Amino acid sequence: MKKFLAIYMAPIAELDKMMQNTSKEQMKEMDATWLKWIDDHKDSFVDVGAALGKNKRVTKDGVSDVRNELTGYSIVQAESHEDACKIFEDNPMFEMPGAYVEVLVWVEMPTTK
């Protein structure tokens, strides 16, 4: 089995709209939908991952506050890149307009053992 990094993405404007217009009860329902999706695919997860919050950018010129479309990540395993993508075809993320999931091949780094 190969590993893949899935990055959950959504337009900033849609994230802002969701945060402003979603009640606590609706958030609980969304959480339940995510938990069911995770359970449905539990055998594929190496690491369920986490949601991502505010971010900072570090460059040679310093540190700055930035916003981007990253909302979370997971690490999955599958036989192929195509099979890894299939895991996300029914992802609850797609309820948000413009949302998408990037699925990247996991490349092991050389080690100095």
C-alpha positions as CSV (number, residue, x, y, z in Angstrom):
1,M,0.0,0.0,0.0
2,K,1.1,3.5,-0.8
3,K,0.5,6.6,1.3
4,F,-1.2,9.8,0.1
5,L,-1.7,13.2,1.7
6,A,-5.1,14.7,1.3
7,I,-5.5,18.4,1.7
8,Y,-9.0,19.8,2.2
9,M,-9.5,23.1,0.5
10,A,-12.3,25.7,0.4
11,P,-12.6,29.3,-0.8
12,I,-12.0,31.8,2.0
13,A,-15.3,33.6,1.2
14,E,-17.2,30.4,1.6
15,L,-15.5,29.6,4.8
16,D,-16.3,33.0,6.2
17,K,-19.9,32.7,5.1
18,M,-20.2,29.2,6.8
19,M,-18.7,30.5,10.0
20,Q,-21.2,33.5,10.1
21,N,-24.3,31.6,9.0
22,T,-24.1,28.2,10.7
23,S,-25.8,27.6,14.0
24,K,-24.3,25.4,16.8
25,E,-26.8,22.7,15.9
26,Q,-25.9,22.8,12.3
27,M,-22.2,22.5,13.3
28,K,-23.0,19.5,15.3
29,E,-24.8,17.9,12.3
30,M,-21.8,18.7,10.1
31,D,-19.5,17.1,12.7
32,A,-21.7,14.0,12.7
33,T,-21.5,13.8,8.9
34,W,-17.7,14.0,9.0
35,L,-17.5,11.4,11.7
36,K,-19.7,9.0,9.7
37,W,-17.6,9.6,6.6
38,I,-14.4,8.9,8.6
39,D,-15.9,5.7,10.0
40,D,-17.0,4.6,6.5
41,H,-13.4,4.9,5.4
42,K,-11.5,4.0,8.6
43,D,-9.5,1.2,7.0
44,S,-7.9,3.7,4.6
45,F,-6.6,6.1,7.2
46,V,-3.0,6.2,8.3
47,D,-3.8,9.4,10.1
48,V,-7.3,11.0,10.2
49,G,-5.5,14.3,10.4
50,A,-7.0,17.5,11.7
51,A,-8.7,20.7,10.8
52,L,-6.4,23.7,10.3
53,G,-6.7,27.1,11.8
54,K,-5.1,30.5,11.4
55,N,-1.7,30.5,9.7
56,K,1.4,32.5,9.4
57,R,3.9,32.7,6.6
58,V,7.6,32.6,7.3
59,T,10.0,33.9,4.7
60,K,13.6,35.2,4.8
61,D,12.0,38.6,5.3
62,G,10.1,37.6,8.4
63,V,6.7,36.3,9.6
64,S,3.3,37.6,8.4
65,D,-0.3,36.7,9.0
66,V,-1.9,35.2,5.8
67,R,-5.1,33.4,4.8
68,N,-5.4,30.6,2.3
69,E,-7.8,27.8,1.3
70,L,-6.3,25.1,3.4
71,T,-8.8,23.7,5.9
72,G,-7.5,20.4,7.0
73,Y,-5.5,17.3,6.1
74,S,-5.6,13.5,6.3
75,I,-3.1,10.7,5.4
76,V,-4.6,7.7,3.7
77,Q,-3.3,4.5,2.2
78,A,-4.3,2.9,-1.1
79,E,-3.0,0.7,-3.9
80,S,-2.8,3.6,-6.4
81,H,-3.2,7.4,-6.7
82,E,-6.6,6.7,-8.4
83,D,-7.7,4.5,-5.6
84,A,-6.7,7.1,-3.0
85,C,-8.8,9.7,-4.9
86,K,-11.8,7.4,-4.8
87,I,-11.8,7.6,-1.0
88,F,-12.8,11.2,-1.2
89,E,-15.5,11.1,-3.9
90,D,-18.2,11.2,-1.2
91,N,-16.4,13.6,1.2
92,P,-18.7,16.0,3.2
93,M,-16.3,18.8,2.2
94,F,-18.2,19.0,-1.1
95,E,-21.3,20.4,0.6
96,M,-19.4,23.8,0.6
97,P,-19.5,25.6,-2.7
98,G,-16.1,25.5,-4.4
99,A,-14.6,23.1,-2.0
100,Y,-12.1,20.4,-3.2
101,V,-9.6,17.9,-2.0
102,E,-6.0,17.7,-3.3
103,V,-4.6,14.2,-3.1
104,L,-0.8,14.1,-3.2
105,V,1.5,11.1,-3.5
106,W,3.5,10.6,-0.3
107,V,7.2,10.5,-1.1
108,E,9.5,9.1,1.6
109,M,12.5,11.3,2.4
110,P,15.9,9.6,2.6
111,T,17.1,9.2,6.2
112,T,20.5,9.1,7.8
113,K,20.3,5.9,9.8
